[in-house]
Amino acid sequence: MTRLIRLFTAAGYALLITLAVVVGYRLIESRIAVGVYRDRLVSISEDYEHLRGQYNLAVRRTAVTELRVSADGRHLSVNIRTIDGQSRAIDTPFDPSREIFCDYVLTDGRLWIRRVYDDRTSPRDGLLIDPTLTDIDWNNNPAARYGKVVYRALGPGRWIVTVTGDGSLGLSQQTGDEPATLRPPPAVRDFNELEKQIDRRLDKITTSDVLHHLMTGGTSGDAPGD
């Protein structure tokens, strides 16, 4: 009988120890899970801030050219600001009621206005705004990237050509009499897509995640399972 009691007592202790180990393991597992998820959320937050900064740079618009059409809609002039900050006003012979083309070129990392012309004029015969861009050696000049054109028919008033950080052009009519704040030829950058798939970063925790968390003491950063 005493032996049976000892057996049950030993079994009870063994069960209590087993339960304690299981509970302890679950607590440790939960703590590790919280740490791993926290690290991943920190990394995702950093990715988001980087992406937001890139997005803001890419979409921010800069006014680079002002097209002024006379009140009678018959005369067109072009206003620009040179790289040294000087303003230039240039009269054109073109009828603004026709489609007016503004021709730009990306070279040396900046977008420069090259020519203005209408739909009856070939680009070669257009009004050259920057004489240094008369002839571009596209094949042998690595600084010359590509050209861009924005165009439409213009009514009386002020029209502004804008460019974003990635080189996208816009053209819109302005209201009011305040002069446009034009900028010199702006820098244009290439913006890479964020390659990490953020929505897949919070998958189940892997063994490598746990080992990484234990070895680093729970410091933030990309875990090996990412």
Protein Blocks (a to p, Z undefined) as FASTA:
>chain_A
ZZmmmmmmmmmmmmmmmmmmmmmmmmmmmmmmmmmmmmmmmmmmmmmmmmmmmmmmmmpc
cdfbdcdddfkopaccdddddfkopacddddfbdfkbccddddddeehiacdfbdcdfkb
cfklmccfblmlmpacfklmmklmbdcdddddddeddddddddfkopacddddedjbdcd
dddddddddddddfbafklmmcccdfklmmmmmmnnopacddfkZZ
